[in-house]
């Protein structure tokens, strides 16, 4: 490692050296636990563009081929089945985002609407990876529902209707309730903890993320951008 000044805190990828300390400390993980279509790509790119390792939705191709798994959710479910920690095989990243995964068209199950979401994993991640940080990214609920309906010419909403046999209106009503419940559940779970940040992608500045993680992460606000064009409208 090449540290210029040990009187300051210097970052080197996955490690941080505290002032006057020569022992590297592994960076705490950051989990982005808002639903997809709430700025997950923007937050992922923010960490990546600042030089941190960030994993978003898909896992690397070589690992996907070896595990016969393609998404973060696939790996976590596989690890549960094998009695491993959730991030086994993908634990070398700083930031994780977009834990949404479609389950296919084979089962009618209104409880899941045909997909896994951050609500299925965040409590276990907090227990298995103590001292981690969590970002609950939110946006206007109605705009979020519209965005999900429009995503890739309707792939998400079509998936949900096929999986459940429900109408578009029924799915949208369920998403509305699911969204509200998830936010309340997350805020209640973390109410006596200091490792949650609620970040509104519509109105909050990246400085809010910077301040939340300032002890370990050095983030440059100039690298912030809303990568989904819909957020710019």
N, C-alpha and C positions, 0 to 999 in steps of 0.2 A: 504494500500500500504506500501511496505517496501523499502524505498529509503535510500541507504547507505550514500549518500553525496549530500546535496542540493547545493553544490558549482559547481556541474556538472549537465549535462542534463541526466536524466535517463528515460529509456523507460519501460513502463509496458503495453504490448499488444497494446491496442488502444489509449493509452494516453501518453503524454509527459509532463514533468514538467520542465519549464525553470529555470535557475539558480536563487536562492533566491525567487522563486515563489512557493506558496503552492497550486495554482489553476491548476488542470490538464487541458491540452489543447488536444482536440481530434485530432488525427493524420489526416492529409489530405489524401485523397484517391489517389491511383495510378491506372491509366488505361493504359493497354497495348493495343495499337490500331493498331498494325501491323496485317496482315492477318495470318490465321492459316498456319502452315508449315514454319514459320519464327522465330522459337525459343520461341513460347509462353509457351510451357511446361517448358523449361529451366528457363525462368524468373519467372513463377509461382512457381516452386520448389525452386528457390533461395529465394523468400520471405518466403515461407512456412518453409524451412529448417532453416531460421534465426528467426523463432518464430513468424512471423506475419500471420494474417489470410488472406489467398489468395483463391479466387474462380476462378476456371478454367473450362469453358465450361458448365459442368453440375452443377445443384444446388443439395443441399442435398436431399436424398431420401424421408425423412419425409415431407419436404416442397413440393417436386415434387408431392407427392401423394395428399397433401392437395389442391394444386393449379391446379392439372392436367397439369403441365408444367414440362419440364425436363431440359431445357437449360437456360442460362443467357438471351439469346435473347427472349425466350418464356415469361419470367417474364417481361422484358422491354416492349414488345409489349402488353402484358396484362395490364400493368400499364398505357400505353398510352390510351388504350381503356377505362379504368376506371378513367381517369383523375388524376392519381397519378404520383409522381416523378418516374423516370426510375428505381431506385433501391429500391423502396418500397418492403418490405419483404426480401430483401437481402442487406440491407444497413449496416450490421454489419461486413463488411470485409474491409481490408486495400487495397488489390490489386485485380484487376479483369482482366482476360485475356481470349482470344479465344472467340470472339463474332460471330463466324461463325455457322450458323445453316441452314441445308437443309430444303427446304420448301415442298418437296414431288414431286410427279410425275403428278399432276393434271392439271397444267397450262403451256401453252407455252408462255414464257416471256423472250425474249433475254435480257431485261434490267436488270434482277436480276440474270440470269443464275441459278435460282433455289435455291438461298440461300441469307441469310442476312449476312452482314459483318460489321466490325468496322466502315466503312465509313457511315453506316446508323445511327450511334449513337453518335459519339464522340463530335460533336458540341453541342448536347443537354446535354450531360454529363458535358461539360465545363460550360454551362450556369446554369445548375441546381445544380452543386456542385462546387462553386467558390473556388479558392485556391487549387484545385486538381492538380496533376501532371500527365503528359501524356508521355508515352514511345512509340515512333514509331519504332518498331523493323523491320529491313529490312535484306535482304540477296541478293545474286546474283539472278537476275530475272529469268534467264534460269534454274538455279538449283531449284528455288522455283517452277516453272512450272512443272519440272520433278518430284519433290517431291509430288506435288498435284496429278499428274497422277498416281503415284505409291501407294499413301496412301491407306492402307487396300485393297490391290489388285484391286485398281481402283474405289473405292466407290465414290470418289468425282467427278471424270471425268464422270463416268457412270451416276451419278445423274444429272449432268449438261446436258449431251447429251439427256437423256430421257426427261428432263423437257423442253428443248428448241427445240428438234428435229434437233439440229445442229450436225455437225461432230466434231470429236476430234480436228481436225486442227482448225476449226472455234472457238471452245471453248478456245483453247490455245492462239490463236491470241487475243481473247477478254480479257482473263486473263492478257496478256501482257500489253494491253492498260489500263486495269483497275488498274493494279499495278502502272503504271507510273502516272496515273491521281490521284490516292489516295495519293501518296507521295507528289506530287505537291500541291494538295488541302490542305493537312495537314500543310505543310510548309508555305503555304500562309496564312492560317487561324491563325497560331500561330506566324506570323512573328514579331509582335510587343508585344509578350508575352514572359515571361521567364519560362513558365511551360511546355515546350516541350523538350524532349531529343530524338534525332535520334540515335538509337543503332543498329549497324551492327553486327548481330549474328556471321558472318563469321570472323570478324577481331577485334572487340572491346573487351576490357577487362571489367570485372565486376566493376572495379574501376570507370569506367565512370558512372555507375548507382549509385554507392556509393557516389560519389562527387555530383551528381545531387540532391540526396535526403538527403544529410548529415545533414541538419538542423533538420530533424525530424526522420529519419530512420538510425539505426546503423546496417549496413550489413557487414558480414564477408565474404571476398572474397574466403576464403578457402572452403566455402560451395557451390561455383559455380561449376556447371557441365552442360555439354550439354547432356540433357537426351534423345534426339532423336539421335539414333546412326548414322543416315545419316550425321549429322553435323560433326562427327568425321572423316569422310572419305575425 
